Amino acid sequence: MEIKRVFLIVLDSYGIGHAPDAADFGDEGSNTLATIVRSEKYHTPNMCKMGLFNIDGVEAQPKEADPAGSFGRFTEASKGKDTTIGHWEIAGIISRRPLPVYPNGFPKEVLDEFTKRTGKEVLCNKPYSGTEVIKDYGDEHVKTGKLIVYTSADSVFQIAAHEDVVPLEDLYEYCRIAREILTGEHSVGRVIARPFVGESGNYTRTPHRHDFSLVPPATTMMDILTEKGFDTKGVGKIFDIFAGKNVQTTVSIQNNVDGMDKTMEIQKEDFNGLCFVNLVDFDMLYGHRNDIDGYANAATVFDQQLGEFMQNMRDDDVLMITADHGCDPGFKGTDHSRECVPMLVYGKAVKEGVNLGTRNTFSDMAATVLDMFGICGGTEGESFWKEIKKD
């Protein structure tokens, strides 16, 4: 059967257990899935039926006796555990050198150039929780107009500003300037606009976040699909993560539920190619905030929408579900965790019950997507399409 549409959904941070090299990242013992399964809010019968708990090393719930899809565990080959590197690897790029991080804040020469070009002084300049930084620096920002610049354990340069103090378009322009400055040895993965609103003691972030990413340094599956005449559609952060490169159409989303609603709208369209989806709430709202019940409930709600999506699939559709890293809400700290990620594959053309085992790079996903469309090679990774394709 010829495949016409592939829907690749990334559950941002939905890890399934620490990776073999987790100790190198201080993450040995992390297991996002095992943590959230313990919550009474967790109920994912559709992912269970697809084979989530049949994956090697996943022992949080009983295995499905008759899985409806194929399944596997993937380890990350890249030297990092952030969104950018994870998605790049899913799309076919292995990052053998880590992107720069700034545990002690950004160097003076970077901030001096930023201030010179923007005319704005900065506050903070250290790793910080996004919700805590506006609580601690919001009043001074509102009073002085100085920009709140901070980072995290990831390769990010983040700028927080109150929407009444710094209009959104101005904030985005400051981010573009930072993106131009942050090159060479300071080529952070993302510059992120973090607008907020509210009054002192009650500041809240808005959904107007915008990411300004590095252009991917090598060929992605979207590049090849575009070159071969296929469609590439992005939902959520995908366009931002790849700096828009060969993501032909994009749909912004408000949250996970809206993301799945928008994906199901695209499901009604007649296209030939890839729909690449990122659902960020798992990571942004729950993993980083150590909210186990919130994460578990988000998984439950996603699974309910997943059931509707599966019912509406066409015979020439393939659904793939994975993650880009972990963010165990029950683990120490609030940072991403170096974990293996799931791969669930479902569709009329996909064999049931095939265990793909443990694979050594997320890039096998890119090779497989291309293979589904009859394209061999072009990215890193090896296709597993022949292993799961029905004769």
Stockholm file with secondary structure:
# STOCKHOLM 1.0

chainA/1-391         MEIKRVFLIVLDSYGIGHAPDAADFGDEGSNTLATIVRSEKYHTPNMCKMGLFNIDGVEAQPKEADPAGSFGRFTEASKGKDTTIGHWEIAGIISRRPLPVYPNGFPKEVLDEFTKRTGKEVLCNKPYSGTEVIKDYGDEHVKTGKLIVYTSADSVFQIAAHEDVVPLEDLYEYCRIAREILTGEHSVGRVIARPFVGESGNYTRTPHRHDFSLVPPATTMMDILTEKGFDTKGVGKIFDIFAGKNVQTTVSIQNNVDGMDKTMEIQKEDFNGLCFVNLVDFDMLYGHRNDIDGYANAATVFDQQLGEFMQNMRDDDVLMITADHGCDPGFKGTDHSRECVPMLVYGKAVKEGVNLGTRNTFSDMAATVLDMFGICGGTEGESFWKEIKKD
#=GR chainA/1-391 SS CCCCEEEEEEETTCCCSBCTTGGGGTCTTCCHHHHHHTSTTCCCHHHHHHTGGGSTTCCSSCCCSSCSSEEEEECCCSSCCSHHHHHHHHTTCCCCSCCCCCTTCCCHHHHHHHHHHHCCCEEEEEECCHHHHHHHHHHHHHHHCCEEEEECSSSEEEEEEETTTSCHHHHHHHHHHHHHHSCGGGCCSEEEEEEEEEETTEEEECTTCEEEECCCSSCCHHHHHHHTTCEEEEETTHHHHTTTTTCCEEECCSSHHHHHHHHHHHTTSCCCEEEEEEECHIIIIIITTTCHHHHHHHHHHHHHHHHHHHHTCCTTEEEEEECSSBCCTTSSSSSCBCBCEEEEEESTTBCSSCEEEEESCTHHHHHHHHHHTTCCCSSSSCCCHHHHBCC
#=GC SS_cons         CCCCEEEEEEETTCCCSBCTTGGGGTCTTCCHHHHHHTSTTCCCHHHHHHTGGGSTTCCSSCCCSSCSSEEEEECCCSSCCSHHHHHHHHTTCCCCSCCCCCTTCCCHHHHHHHHHHHCCCEEEEEECCHHHHHHHHHHHHHHHCCEEEEECSSSEEEEEEETTTSCHHHHHHHHHHHHHHSCGGGCCSEEEEEEEEEETTEEEECTTCEEEECCCSSCCHHHHHHHTTCEEEEETTHHHHTTTTTCCEEECCSSHHHHHHHHHHHTTSCCCEEEEEEECHIIIIIITTTCHHHHHHHHHHHHHHHHHHHHTCCTTEEEEEECSSBCCTTSSSSSCBCBCEEEEEESTTBCSSCEEEEESCTHHHHHHHHHHTTCCCSSSSCCCHHHHBCC
//
